[in-house]
């Protein structure tokens, strides 16, 4: 069974150790994840924020971190400056991954999207989560549960591309992509089914490459071969999805949290579509999830 721990192993095996820039790093949970990453030799870290506070918290997490050769502390007067300096460090190529520390998501995203020194590209940003679900063989990617509220067809196409890039970075050569809807047939009254059919056509025409798209599919038919067979959905990919494309942010958010709280799934997540991957963890996330997110972002940054 594929596991998120395997992502940590892959990231640790990379030849050139990446640098992670942490914006507003004065947070014990974030620094705990930094410690776990250093123990596994995943990356070096630049910690941006109020230097004295960062050192105090580092000492409380592990006093050995104060003199760790793979940690650099960069003083910043406030959260906005910490975010700005961290983003500039990634934009200049001095760091490979951006990680959110103890600051509002809006503050760091404003710097990411800055036209002068930010990380924006012509593509949209999207949230890609990799789940290790008990009883489901492959890693299951879910997108977009956090960034795009009600994406249109062309936005969904880019969301697919972003997720496919993440899957490739994890070693999945041709992921199976399932655009989700309530039914498995195209219904003109249900926009998600029309978008799903268009995504399939774009895949067949080479407009979206590196994956196999099949849809529209309801969730059961996307992840259960038995359910797909009962509905008469044939083919080698039926019930074997690697990537689930949700129609709206509400559907994604509910699915994301259902997997976490009901299925007890493990998760790591990254923001795709910028010049470098962005780790936007929340304070409620377990340190383990932060570590998985770092591993995922590191693999993306190197692929």
C-alpha positions in Angstrom: 0.0 0.0 0.0 1.3 3.5 -0.9 2.0 5.6 2.1 2.8 9.2 3.0 5.8 7.8 4.9 7.1 6.8 1.5 7.1 10.5 0.4 9.3 11.3 3.4 11.7 8.5 2.2 11.7 9.8 -1.3 12.3 13.4 -0.2 15.2 12.3 2.1 16.8 10.4 -0.7 17.2 13.5 -2.9 20.8 14.4 -3.7 20.6 18.2 -3.1 18.9 19.1 0.1 16.3 21.9 -0.5 15.9 25.0 1.5 12.5 25.8 3.1 11.7 29.5 3.9 9.3 29.7 6.9 7.3 32.9 7.2 6.6 34.0 10.8 8.3 30.9 12.3 7.7 31.7 15.9 5.3 28.9 16.6 6.0 25.7 18.6 4.0 23.5 16.3 5.8 24.7 13.2 9.2 24.4 14.9 8.2 20.9 16.0 7.7 20.0 12.4 11.0 21.6 11.5 12.7 19.4 14.1 11.1 16.3 12.6 12.2 17.3 9.1 15.7 17.9 10.3 15.9 14.5 12.0 14.9 12.9 8.7 17.4 15.1 6.8 14.6 16.5 4.5 15.7 20.1 4.2 17.5 23.1 5.6 15.4 26.0 7.0 15.4 29.7 7.0 13.2 31.0 9.8 11.8 34.5 9.3 10.3 36.4 12.2 11.1 38.1 15.5 14.5 36.5 16.2 14.4 36.5 20.0 11.0 34.8 20.1 12.1 32.2 17.5 15.2 31.4 19.6 13.1 31.1 22.8 10.7 28.7 21.1 13.4 26.7 19.5 15.0 26.2 22.9 11.7 25.0 24.3 11.3 22.5 21.4 14.9 21.3 21.5 17.9 23.3 22.7 20.2 21.6 20.1 18.2 23.4 17.4 19.7 26.7 18.4 23.1 25.8 16.9 21.9 23.5 14.2 23.9 24.0 11.0 20.8 23.6 8.8 18.8 26.4 10.6 19.2 30.1 9.8 17.2 32.7 11.6 16.3 36.0 9.8 15.0 38.8 12.0 11.7 40.5 10.9 9.8 43.3 12.6 6.3 41.9 12.0 4.3 39.2 10.2 4.1 41.2 7.0 7.8 41.7 6.7 8.4 38.1 7.6 6.1 37.0 4.8 7.7 39.4 2.4 11.3 38.3 3.2 10.4 34.6 3.0 8.7 35.1 -0.4 11.6 37.1 -1.8 14.0 34.4 -0.7 12.0 31.8 -2.6 11.5 34.1 -5.6 15.2 34.8 -5.8 16.0 31.1 -5.9 17.7 31.1 -2.4 15.0 28.7 -1.1 12.9 26.1 -2.8 9.7 25.9 -0.7 7.7 28.5 1.1 6.0 27.5 4.4 3.4 29.4 6.4 4.2 29.9 10.1 2.1 31.7 12.7 0.4 34.3 10.5 -2.9 34.7 8.7 -3.2 32.9 5.3 -4.3 36.2 3.7 -1.0 37.8 4.8 1.2 35.3 3.2 -0.9 34.9 0.0 -0.8 38.7 -0.5 3.0 38.4 -0.7 2.9 35.3 -2.8 0.8 37.2 -5.4 2.8 40.4 -5.3 3.5 41.5 -8.9 7.0 42.7 -8.2 8.6 40.0 -6.1 6.0 37.3 -5.6 5.6 33.8 -6.9 2.6 34.2 -9.1 2.6 32.7 -12.7 -0.1 32.9 -15.4 -1.7 29.8 -13.9 -4.1 29.8 -10.9 -3.2 28.6 -7.5 -4.9 25.4 -6.2 -4.8 23.3 -3.1 -3.7 19.7 -3.6 -4.0 17.2 -0.7 -2.5 13.7 -0.7 -4.4 11.3 1.6 -3.4 7.9 2.9 -6.8 6.3 3.4 -7.1 3.1 5.4 -8.3 0.4 3.1 -7.6 2.3 -0.2 -4.5 1.1 -2.0 -3.0 4.2 -3.7 -2.4 7.6 -2.3 -5.6 9.6 -3.0 -5.2 13.2 -4.1 -8.1 15.6 -3.6 -8.4 19.0 -5.2 -9.4 21.8 -4.7 -10.6 22.0 -1.1 -9.2 25.4 -0.1 -8.5 27.9 -2.8 -11.0 28.0 -5.7 -14.6 28.6 -4.7 -16.5 27.6 -7.8 -14.0 27.0 -10.6 -15.2 27.2 -14.2 -14.0 24.7 -16.9 -10.7 26.3 -17.7 -9.9 26.8 -14.0 -10.7 23.1 -13.5 -8.4 22.2 -16.3 -5.5 24.0 -14.6 -6.5 22.5 -11.2 -6.1 19.1 -12.9 -2.7 20.0 -14.3 -1.5 21.2 -10.9 -2.7 18.0 -9.2 -1.1 15.8 -12.0 2.2 17.6 -11.5 2.0 16.7 -7.8 1.2 13.1 -8.5 4.1 12.9 -11.0 6.4 14.2 -8.3 5.3 11.4 -6.0 6.2 8.8 -8.6 2.7 8.2 -10.2 3.5 8.2 -13.9 0.0 8.4 -15.3 -2.5 9.2 -12.6 -6.2 8.4 -13.1 -8.2 11.6 -12.7 -11.9 11.5 -11.7 -13.9 14.7 -12.0 -16.7 14.2 -9.4 -20.4 14.9 -9.8 -23.6 13.5 -8.3 -24.2 11.2 -11.2 -22.2 9.3 -13.8 -24.0 10.6 -16.9 -23.9 14.0 -18.6 -26.9 16.1 -17.6 -27.2 19.6 -19.1 -28.9 20.7 -15.9 -25.8 19.7 -13.8 -22.8 21.8 -14.7 -20.2 19.5 -13.0 -21.2 16.7 -15.4 -20.7 19.0 -18.4 -17.3 20.2 -17.1 -16.3 16.6 -16.5 -17.2 15.5 -20.0 -15.2 18.5 -21.4 -12.2 17.6 -19.3 -12.3 14.1 -20.7 -12.4 15.5 -24.3 -9.5 17.9 -23.5 -7.5 14.9 -22.2 -8.2 12.9 -25.4 -7.2 15.9 -27.5 -3.9 16.4 -25.6 -4.9 19.7 -24.0 -4.4 18.0 -20.6 -1.6 15.5 -20.7 0.3 13.1 -18.4 -2.9 11.5 -17.0 -6.0 9.6 -17.8 -9.3 11.5 -17.1 -12.6 9.6 -16.8 -15.9 11.2 -15.8 -18.3 12.4 -14.7 -18.1 10.0 -11.8 -19.9 9.8 -8.5 -17.5 9.3 -5.6 -18.4 5.6 -5.1 -17.7 4.8 -8.8 -14.4 6.7 -8.7 -12.9 4.8 -5.8 -14.7 1.4 -5.8 -14.4 -1.1 -8.6 -17.3 -3.0 -7.2 -19.6 0.1 -7.3 -18.4 0.9 -10.8 -19.3 -2.6 -12.0 -22.7 -2.5 -10.4 -23.4 0.8 -12.4 -22.1 -0.8 -15.6 -19.1 1.4 -15.8 -16.4 -0.6 -17.5 -12.8 0.0 -18.2 -9.4 -0.5 -16.6 -9.6 2.8 -14.7 -13.1 2.4 -13.2 -13.0 2.6 -9.4 -9.2 3.2 -9.4 -8.9 7.0 -9.1 -5.7 8.6 -8.0 -7.0 12.2 -8.2 -10.5 13.4 -7.3 -11.5 16.7 -8.8 -14.3 18.2 -6.7 -16.8 20.6 -8.3 -16.8 23.3 -5.6 -14.8 24.3 -2.5 -17.7 23.2 -0.3 -17.7 19.7 -1.7 -13.9 19.6 -1.4 -13.9 20.9 2.2 -16.5 18.4 3.3 -14.7 15.5 1.6 -11.3 16.6 3.0 -12.6 16.7 6.6 -14.7 13.5 6.2 -11.6 11.6 5.2 -9.7 13.0 8.2 -12.3 12.7 10.9 -14.4 9.7 9.8 -11.9 7.6 7.8 -9.0 8.6 10.1 -6.9 9.3 7.0 -3.5 10.9 7.1 -2.8 13.9 4.9 -0.2 16.2 3.5 -1.1 19.2 1.3 0.5 21.8 -0.8 -0.5 24.9 -2.8 0.4 24.4 -6.5 0.5 26.8 -9.4 3.1 29.2 -8.1 6.8 29.4 -9.0 7.5 27.2 -6.0 5.3 25.0 -3.8 3.7 26.6 -0.8 2.9 24.8 2.5 -0.2 26.4 4.1 -0.8 24.3 7.2 -3.1 25.5 10.0 -2.5 25.4 13.8 -5.0 22.6 14.1 -3.0 20.3 11.9 -1.0 17.6 13.6 2.8 17.9 13.3 2.7 14.7 11.4 0.5 16.4 8.7 2.9 19.3 8.6 5.8 16.9 8.0 3.9 15.1 5.2 3.1 18.5 3.7 6.8 19.4 3.7 7.8 16.1 2.1 5.2 16.6 -0.6 6.3 20.2 -1.3 10.0 19.1 -1.4 9.2 16.4 -4.0 7.2 18.9 -6.0 10.0 21.5 -5.9 12.5 19.0 -7.3 10.3 17.7 -10.1 
